[in-house]
Amino acid sequence: MINNCIIGENNKAPTFVIDDYSFYVQNGIRDISINHRDHYGWDITYSDIADSEVEEYYYYIDGIYNNVFPHWTLESSIYLHIFHKLKEKYPTIKILSFINKKYKNIGYEAYNIPQSCIVNKIETSKNKVIFIKCCSQADHTECELYLSHVRRWYNYLKNQRPIVKKDIDILYLPRGNIENSRDISDLSTLQSQLIPIINNYPGAKVYYTDIETKNIADQVEIIRRSKIILLNEGGNHGINGFFAENSHIVVLGENGPGGGYHFQNPRPALIYYDSLKRGNIYYHVPYSSSVNTILNILHNVVNGTVTSFVAPAVNCWREDWRGCRTCNEKKWRHPESLIQLDEKN
């Protein structure tokens, strides 16, 4: 008999918990899909079988936007951190991911997960699939726990390359041409002008993350070595800015489309605030800025004569822009948002 249900919703009790990670389990899965819904979760089709019939074990973490680098990185790859614990429970378990992407592979590499442990299709219906609780940056529940998971993942990556010297004066991270999810036409001309200039700038480095990175821990090391970082809004800022420590970060494109989405949900906002806590200072400039304007900003950052960006509190988008109860009760803002969490850790 074929059954259909939703699994991994944020309002349902998990099948089991390891540390503070919640997991949901189903045998005999034939198909997995995902749709927008208030409580998230995956749509599954299955024919339930007994544990004695199970031949393959799969771990599934891919969310609704797993074909987008920043979403998969901050909604899925952070849960590679617990894969080794699942292997203790299920020694032959593999990661199931229907879409293969380079940015997924660099995450697997950081956790020493070989390609033999990655499958892109359900090889047999005689399976057991273990789902992490479905994660979205638009989820306004358990935000402190989410940030704890992100921090744990970040600390693991930086500890892979523990000795870091600030020996890169300016790091430019151009937006790559591989696996992009949206076109940023305003950036292309500006970027083509900036690359040769930064390449010839004393003490500067241009690093193409989508081409050069084989292991995301290497990318984290390069970012942490940099005194000043130039990048653009979106995933470039959300991921690479978060990796930085005690750096000055110039963000092209200001806060992103529509005036910025970094502060309309608490999860990405808390990630931004956590970056500030680690000593990073931000400067947001529009794509319409001239190359000379950007070079002047870099010069003024070096000389300490430019005003930094002041991060706003969360402006929650939910409930007709009045904000949801969680946001209204928490009143998320930097640095007060992180005090209680720091006391717990």
Secondary structure, DSSP 8 states (H G I E B T S, - for coil): --EEEEES-TTS--SEEETTEEEEEEESEEEEEE---TT--EEEEE----GGG--EEEEE---TTTTSHHHHHHHTGGGGGGHHHHHHHSTT-EEE-SS--HHHHHHHHHTT--GGGEESS---SSEEEEEE----TT--SSHHHHHHHHHHHHHHHHHTS------EEEEE----SSS-SS--HHHHHHHHHHHHHHHTSTTEEE--HHHH-SSHHHHHHHHHTEEEEEEETTHIIIIIIHH-SS-EEEEETTT-GGG-STTSSHHHHHHHHHHHHTT-EEEEE-TTS-HHHHHHHHHHHHHT-S-----------TTTTT--HHHHHH---TTHHHHHHHHH-
